[in-house]
């Protein structure tokens, strides 16, 4: 009888150990909250969404009742705690998944030892911490779902006891954009100076209202004063477009500071009374063309439109849950935490003279063939461009979030050198000395660039040789030609000239934009840009 009991016990132990090794039973005996964190995590996220929706709806009402104000405060705190709990569960789920993958890839004896240890620990009561954590998570889920269920009642009481706000747009530009209008300001100054400022919006079912903002300034007499700036962002009724632009420009590297200051000066002095507002009903051949471009690019810039939706976005990077529940991310960096959350792309470009950066030339050859005068001040200007994509995603796990690395490319060819643990603001210091020296001492070389990527966010910088800026001759052509007689003829010629400038600019910027993206671009992306350039 004793032998039979021993045999049964041994058989049960072996069965439990083998079941711990078998991949099919990894989630047996676990609750929804413990099994990979999937079901529990989804419930937490849905509870947070319900609470946030109620809070945003309550913003449209003037609340004076103290009990409702107190309720709103409690609901806001619960939504924030729910967000923290969801991030903690997501991180734990990832860590468990990583541990399982390590065990699965181990040899059979190691897996047996691991399963045996897990079985003994569970029998000895050493796994109580894990069980307690699972129970605490289940309690937290029920608590936040209770708050979420009460959010609907909260809105009903707000509507009964509150007063609807007479909403005023914080930014007068937003009122026109939400009315479905497109902003255009375009001016060709005497002497070859050209200005363009435009805001084109598009509404998406899953992304809301987004806008492409563009600002171009060209000066034929002083090419180094020319610049191009653009960004894409999601809009709300409280968005301050000019203020957001200024905030983004103040984030750039010191090498772009002079250009950023120039853009801020120009954009804040634009004569808003001269802005043209084009209704969306007024459609032309380019309307669907630009809509197609917007639809394509926004998917590249921000694959997940709902990422980074957290209360502490400005202080803690939330995109990929790289930190613990308290936001302890160590030395990890998230580009999205630098920029305002609605911004998904920013592009800057300027011309620089070699003499301006003569001190960055590395020791070595200082003469090149192909130019009559190789003095730095007589070398053709260089074009310096940078592209930030704060929400670009590589779709990897949270472990790699914020661990950025950079790779260099010459004339589109990736180099073997990779820079690990690099901050985006270091790119200019890494790139410019090498790029300027290489382009100065190599006749055939045309571009030198660096690409910084992380799990969530990327930055691209490129230095390119330029030729004589022939486009300026088109700007001055009318003034040099015959005198135009009638006013209508002058206006028509002026409009044709602006259209020509606009076409040349777009095709050039599209090519430059793609060059910045060379390291990450695909054949599909290149073919799309080629088609856009041909269709314009």
C-alpha positions in Angstrom: 0.0 0.0 0.0 2.8 2.4 0.9 4.6 1.6 -2.3 1.4 2.4 -4.2 1.0 5.8 -2.5 4.7 6.6 -3.2 4.2 5.7 -6.9 1.1 7.9 -7.2 2.9 10.8 -5.6 6.0 10.4 -7.8 3.7 10.1 -10.8 1.9 13.3 -9.9 5.1 15.2 -9.4 6.5 14.0 -12.7 3.2 14.9 -14.4 3.3 18.4 -12.9 6.9 18.9 -14.0 6.3 17.7 -17.5 3.2 20.0 -17.7 5.4 22.9 -16.7 7.8 22.0 -19.7 5.0 21.6 -22.2 4.3 24.8 -24.2 0.6 24.1 -24.4 -0.1 24.6 -20.7 1.6 27.9 -20.1 -1.6 29.7 -19.2 -3.5 26.9 -17.4 -4.7 27.7 -13.9 -4.2 31.4 -14.5 -6.9 34.0 -14.3 -7.6 36.4 -17.1 -5.6 39.1 -15.4 -2.5 36.8 -14.9 -2.5 35.0 -18.3 0.0 37.2 -20.2 -1.7 40.3 -18.9 -3.8 40.4 -22.1 -7.4 40.4 -20.8 -6.7 42.4 -17.7 -4.7 45.0 -19.7 -7.5 45.5 -22.2 -10.0 46.0 -19.4 -7.7 48.6 -17.8 -7.3 50.4 -21.0 -11.0 50.4 -21.7 -11.7 51.7 -18.2 -9.2 54.5 -18.7 -10.7 55.5 -22.1 -14.2 55.7 -20.5 -13.0 57.9 -17.7 -11.0 60.2 -20.1 -13.9 60.5 -22.4 -16.1 61.7 -19.5 -13.5 64.1 -18.3 -13.1 65.6 -21.8 -16.8 65.9 -22.2 -17.1 67.7 -18.9 -14.6 70.3 -20.1 -17.3 71.7 -22.3 -19.4 72.6 -19.2 -19.0 75.3 -16.6 -19.2 73.4 -13.2 -19.9 75.4 -10.1 -21.3 72.7 -7.8 -18.6 71.7 -5.2 -19.8 68.0 -5.1 -19.4 67.7 -8.9 -16.0 69.4 -8.8 -14.9 66.9 -6.1 -16.3 64.0 -8.2 -14.4 65.3 -11.2 -11.2 65.5 -9.2 -11.6 61.9 -8.0 -12.4 60.7 -11.5 -9.3 62.4 -12.9 -7.1 60.9 -10.2 -8.6 57.4 -10.9 -7.9 57.8 -14.6 -4.3 58.7 -13.9 -3.9 55.7 -11.5 -5.5 53.4 -14.1 -3.0 54.6 -16.7 -0.1 53.9 -14.4 -1.5 50.4 -13.6 -1.9 49.6 -17.3 1.7 50.6 -17.9 2.9 48.4 -15.0 0.9 45.4 -16.3 2.2 45.9 -19.8 5.8 45.9 -18.5 5.3 42.8 -16.4 3.6 41.0 -19.3 6.6 41.8 -21.5 9.1 40.6 -18.8 7.2 37.3 -18.4 7.1 36.8 -22.1 10.9 37.4 -22.3 11.6 34.9 -19.5 9.4 32.3 -21.2 11.3 32.7 -24.5 14.6 32.3 -22.7 13.4 29.0 -21.1 11.9 27.7 -24.4 15.2 28.2 -26.2 17.2 26.4 -23.4 18.3 22.8 -23.5 15.9 20.1 -22.2 17.7 19.5 -18.9 17.6 23.2 -18.1 13.9 23.3 -18.9 13.3 20.3 -16.6 15.3 22.0 -13.8 13.3 25.2 -14.3 10.0 23.3 -14.2 11.1 21.4 -11.1 12.1 24.6 -9.3 8.8 26.3 -10.2 6.9 23.2 -8.9 8.8 23.1 -5.6 8.5 26.8 -5.1 4.8 26.7 -5.6 4.4 23.8 -3.1 6.7 25.5 -0.6 4.7 28.7 -0.8 7.5 30.7 -2.3 5.3 32.0 -5.1 3.0 33.9 -2.8 4.4 37.2 -4.0 3.3 36.5 -7.5 -0.1 35.3 -6.4 -0.5 38.4 -4.2 0.5 40.6 -7.2 -2.1 38.9 -9.4 -4.8 39.3 -6.7 -3.9 43.0 -6.3 -4.1 43.5 -10.1 -7.6 41.9 -10.1 -8.7 44.1 -7.3 -7.3 47.2 -9.1 -9.1 46.2 -12.3 -12.5 45.9 -10.5 -11.9 49.3 -8.8 -11.1 51.1 -12.1 -14.1 49.5 -13.9 -16.3 50.7 -11.0 -15.0 54.3 -11.6 -15.5 53.9 -15.3 -19.1 52.7 -14.9 -19.8 55.8 -12.7 -18.4 58.1 -15.4 -21.6 58.0 -17.3 -23.6 59.1 -14.3 -21.1 61.9 -13.7 -21.8 63.3 -17.1 -25.5 63.2 -16.6 -25.2 65.2 -13.3 -22.8 67.7 -15.0 -25.4 68.3 -17.8 -28.1 68.8 -15.2 -26.2 71.1 -12.9 -23.7 72.7 -15.2 -23.8 75.5 -17.8 -22.5 74.9 -21.4 -19.4 76.9 -22.1 -19.5 79.5 -24.8 -16.5 78.1 -26.6 -14.0 80.6 -27.9 -11.1 79.5 -30.0 -7.9 80.2 -28.3 -6.1 80.7 -31.7 -8.1 82.6 -34.3 -6.5 80.4 -37.0 -8.2 77.3 -35.5 -11.7 78.7 -36.0 -11.2 79.0 -39.7 -9.6 75.6 -40.0 -12.4 73.9 -38.1 -14.8 75.7 -40.4 -13.1 73.7 -43.2 -10.9 76.4 -44.7 -7.3 76.2 -46.0 -4.8 79.0 -45.1 -2.6 80.4 -47.8 -0.2 83.4 -47.6 2.1 83.9 -50.5 4.1 87.0 -51.4 6.8 87.7 -54.0 8.7 90.8 -52.9 10.7 93.0 -55.3 14.3 92.0 -55.4 13.8 88.3 -55.3 12.4 87.5 -51.9 9.6 84.9 -51.7 7.4 83.9 -48.7 4.9 81.1 -48.4 2.9 80.1 -45.3 0.2 77.5 -45.5 -2.0 75.3 -43.3 -3.8 72.4 -45.0 -6.1 70.2 -42.8 -7.6 66.8 -43.3 -10.0 64.8 -41.2 -9.6 61.1 -40.4 -12.1 58.8 -38.7 -9.3 57.3 -36.5 -6.9 60.2 -36.2 -9.2 63.2 -35.9 -8.3 66.5 -37.6 -4.7 66.8 -38.7 -2.9 69.6 -40.4 0.2 70.1 -42.5 1.9 73.4 -41.8 4.5 74.8 -44.2 6.6 78.0 -44.2 9.1 78.8 -46.9 11.4 81.8 -47.2 13.8 82.4 -50.1 16.1 85.3 -50.6 18.0 85.3 -53.9 20.5 88.0 -52.8 21.2 86.2 -49.5 20.7 82.5 -50.1 22.0 81.6 -46.6 19.0 83.5 -45.2 16.6 81.1 -47.0 14.9 78.3 -45.1 12.2 75.7 -45.3 10.1 74.6 -42.3 7.2 72.2 -42.0 5.4 70.0 -39.5 2.4 67.8 -39.2 0.2 67.7 -36.1 -3.2 66.7 -34.8 -5.5 69.7 -34.0 -8.0 70.4 -31.3 -10.1 73.5 -30.7 -7.6 74.7 -28.1 -4.5 74.3 -30.4 -2.3 77.3 -30.8 -0.6 76.7 -34.1 1.9 79.5 -33.9 2.7 78.8 -30.3 3.2 75.1 -31.0 5.5 76.1 -33.9 7.6 78.2 -31.6 7.8 75.5 -29.0 9.1 73.0 -31.6 11.7 75.3 -33.0 13.1 76.0 -29.6 14.0 72.3 -29.3 16.5 72.2 -32.1 20.2 71.7 -31.9 22.4 74.8 -31.5 23.5 74.4 -35.1 20.0 75.2 -36.1 19.4 77.9 -33.5 20.1 80.9 -35.9 17.6 79.4 -38.4 15.1 78.7 -35.6 15.3 82.3 -34.4 14.8 83.6 -37.9 11.8 81.4 -38.5 10.3 82.5 -35.1 10.8 86.1 -36.0 9.3 85.8 -39.5 6.3 83.6 -38.5 5.3 85.8 -35.6 5.4 88.9 -37.8 3.2 87.5 -40.6 0.4 89.9 -41.4 -2.6 87.8 -40.4 -5.0 90.3 -42.0 -3.5 89.4 -45.4 -4.1 85.6 -45.0 -6.3 84.0 -47.6 -8.8 81.4 -46.5 -9.9 79.0 -49.2 -13.1 77.0 -48.4 -12.9 73.2 -48.8 -15.8 73.5 -51.3 -13.5 75.2 -53.7 -11.7 72.2 -55.0 -9.1 72.0 -57.8 -6.9 69.5 -59.5 -4.5 69.5 -56.5 -7.0 68.8 -53.7 -7.1 65.0 -54.0 -3.4 65.1 -54.9 -2.5 66.6 -51.5 -5.1 64.5 -49.6 -3.4 61.4 -51.0 0.0 62.6 -49.8 -1.4 63.5 -46.4 -3.0 60.0 -46.0 0.2 58.3 -46.9 2.7 60.3 -44.9 0.6 60.4 -41.7 0.7 56.6 -41.6 4.5 56.7 -41.9 5.0 59.4 -39.4 2.7 58.0 -36.7 1.6 54.4 -37.3 -0.4 54.3 -34.1 -2.5 57.5 -33.8 -3.4 56.6 -30.1 0.2 56.3 -28.8 1.5 58.5 -26.1 -2.0 59.2 -24.7 -1.0 59.7 -21.0 -1.3 62.2 -18.3 2.4 62.5 -17.7 3.5 62.6 -21.4 5.7 65.7 -20.9 7.7 64.1 -18.1 7.5 60.4 -18.6 7.8 58.7 -22.0 4.7 56.4 -22.3 4.8 55.3 -25.9 6.2 51.8 -25.3 5.9 51.4 -21.5 9.7 51.5 -21.1 9.4 52.4 -17.4 7.8 51.1 -14.3 4.7 52.3 -12.7 6.5 55.2 -11.2 8.0 56.3 -14.4 11.5 55.2 -13.6 13.1 54.8 -17.0 16.7 55.0 -16.0 18.8 56.6 -18.7 16.3 55.8 -21.5 15.2 58.6 -23.8 12.0 59.0 -25.8 12.0 61.6 -28.6 8.2 61.9 -28.2 8.6 63.2 -24.7 10.6 66.2 -26.1 7.9 67.4 -28.6 4.3 68.4 -27.9 2.3 65.1 -28.1 0.1 66.2 -31.2 3.2 66.8 -33.3 4.2 63.8 -35.4 6.8 65.3 -37.8 9.0 68.3 -38.1 11.3 69.2 -41.0 13.8 72.0 -41.3 16.3 72.9 -44.0 18.7 75.8 -44.5 21.8 76.6 -46.5 25.2 77.0 -44.8 28.5 78.3 -46.1 31.6 76.3 -45.7 33.3 79.3 -44.2 30.7 79.4 -41.5 31.8 75.9 -40.3 35.4 76.2 -41.3 36.5 75.4 -37.7 34.8 72.0 -38.0 37.1 70.8 -40.8 39.0 67.8 -39.6 42.8 67.6 -39.9 43.9 66.2 -43.3 43.8 67.3 -47.0 42.5 70.8 -47.4 42.5 71.0 -51.2 40.2 69.3 -53.7 40.1 69.0 -57.4 37.2 70.2 -59.6 37.1 73.8 -58.3 39.2 76.7 -59.4 39.3 78.2 -56.0 39.3 75.8 -53.1 39.2 78.4 -50.3 36.3 77.6 -47.9 34.7 80.9 -48.5 34.5 80.2 -52.2 33.2 76.7 -51.9 29.5 76.2 -53.0 27.0 76.4 -50.1 25.9 73.2 -48.4 22.3 72.3 -47.7 21.6 71.2 -44.1 18.4 69.4 -43.4 16.9 67.6 -40.4 13.7 65.5 -40.0 12.2 64.6 -36.6 9.5 61.9 -36.3 8.7 61.6 -32.6 6.2 58.8 -33.0 7.9 56.7 -35.7 7.8 53.1 -34.5 10.0 50.0 -35.1 7.4 47.8 -33.5 9.8 46.2 -31.0 9.4 45.4 -27.4 9.5 47.8 -24.5 12.9 46.6 -23.5 14.5 48.5 -26.4 12.4 51.6 -25.9 14.5 54.7 -25.8 17.8 52.9 -26.5 18.6 54.9 -29.6 21.4 54.1 -32.1 22.6 56.0 -35.2 24.1 54.9 -38.5 25.8 57.0 -41.1 25.4 57.0 -44.9 27.4 58.5 -47.7 25.6 59.1 -51.0 22.8 56.8 -49.8 25.1 53.9 -48.9 25.1 52.8 -45.3 28.4 52.8 -43.5 29.6 50.1 -41.1 29.9 52.4 -38.2 27.0 52.4 -35.8 26.7 54.8 -32.8 25.0 53.2 -29.7 23.2 55.0 -26.9 23.1 58.3 -28.8 20.9 61.3 -28.0 19.3 63.0 -31.0 20.8 66.3 -30.0 24.2 64.8 -30.5 23.7 64.1 -34.2 24.9 67.4 -35.4 28.1 67.2 -33.4 28.7 63.7 -34.8 27.7 64.5 -38.4 28.9 68.0 -39.3 32.7 67.7 -38.9 32.8 64.4 -40.9 30.2 65.5 -43.5 31.8 68.9 -44.2 35.3 67.5 -44.4 34.2 64.6 -46.6 32.2 66.8 -49.0 35.0 69.4 -49.1 37.7 66.9 -49.9 35.8 64.5 -52.2 34.7 65.8 -55.6 32.3 63.0 -56.4 30.6 62.9 -53.0 27.2 64.6 -52.8 25.5 63.7 -49.5 26.5 62.7 -46.0 23.8 61.8 -43.5 23.1 60.2 -40.2 19.9 58.4 -39.1 19.0 58.0 -35.4 16.4 55.4 -34.6 14.8 54.0 -31.4 11.8 51.8 -30.6 9.6 54.9 -30.7 10.9 58.0 -32.6 13.6 58.7 -35.2 15.7 61.7 -36.3 17.4 62.1 -39.7 20.1 64.7 -40.6 21.7 65.3 -44.0 24.4 67.6 -45.5 24.3 68.0 -49.2 26.4 69.8 -51.8 24.5 72.4 -53.9 25.1 74.0 -57.2 24.4 77.6 -58.2 20.9 78.4 -57.0 19.3 78.8 -60.5 15.8 78.9 -59.2 16.4 82.6 -58.2 16.7 83.6 -61.8 13.1 82.6 -62.3 12.0 84.9 -59.5 13.8 87.9 -61.1 12.9 87.1 -64.7 9.8 89.4 -64.9 11.6 92.4 -63.6 14.3 92.0 -66.2 11.9 91.4 -69.1 9.9 93.9 -71.1 7.6 96.3 -69.3 4.1 94.8 -69.0 1.4 97.2 -70.1 -2.0 96.2 -68.7 -2.7 95.5 -65.0 -4.4 92.2 -65.9 -1.3 91.1 -67.8 0.9 92.0 -64.9 -1.3 90.1 -62.5 -1.5 87.1 -64.7 2.3 87.1 -65.2 2.8 87.5 -61.5 0.5 84.5 -60.7 2.2 82.3 -63.3 5.6 83.2 -61.8 4.4 82.2 -58.3 3.0 79.0 -59.7 6.3 78.2 -61.4 8.2 78.9 -58.1 5.8 76.8 -56.2 6.2 73.8 -58.6 10.0 74.0 -58.5 10.0 74.3 -54.7 7.7 71.3 -54.2 9.7 69.0 -56.5 13.0 70.0 -54.9 11.7 69.6 -51.4 10.2 66.2 -52.2 13.5 65.0 -53.4 15.3 66.5 -50.4 12.8 65.0 -48.0 13.3 61.5 -49.5 17.1 61.9 -49.2 16.7 62.6 -45.5 14.8 59.3 -45.3 17.3 57.3 -47.3 18.4 55.0 -44.5 14.9 54.0 -43.6 13.2 54.3 -47.0 11.7 51.4 -49.0 11.2 50.8 -52.7 7.5 51.5 -52.1 8.2 54.9 -50.5 10.7 55.9 -53.3 8.1 55.0 -56.0 5.4 57.0 -54.2 7.6 60.1 -54.1 8.6 59.7 -57.7 4.9 59.4 -58.7 4.1 62.6 -56.7 6.9 64.5 -58.3 5.7 63.5 -61.8 2.0 64.1 -61.1 2.4 67.7 -59.8 
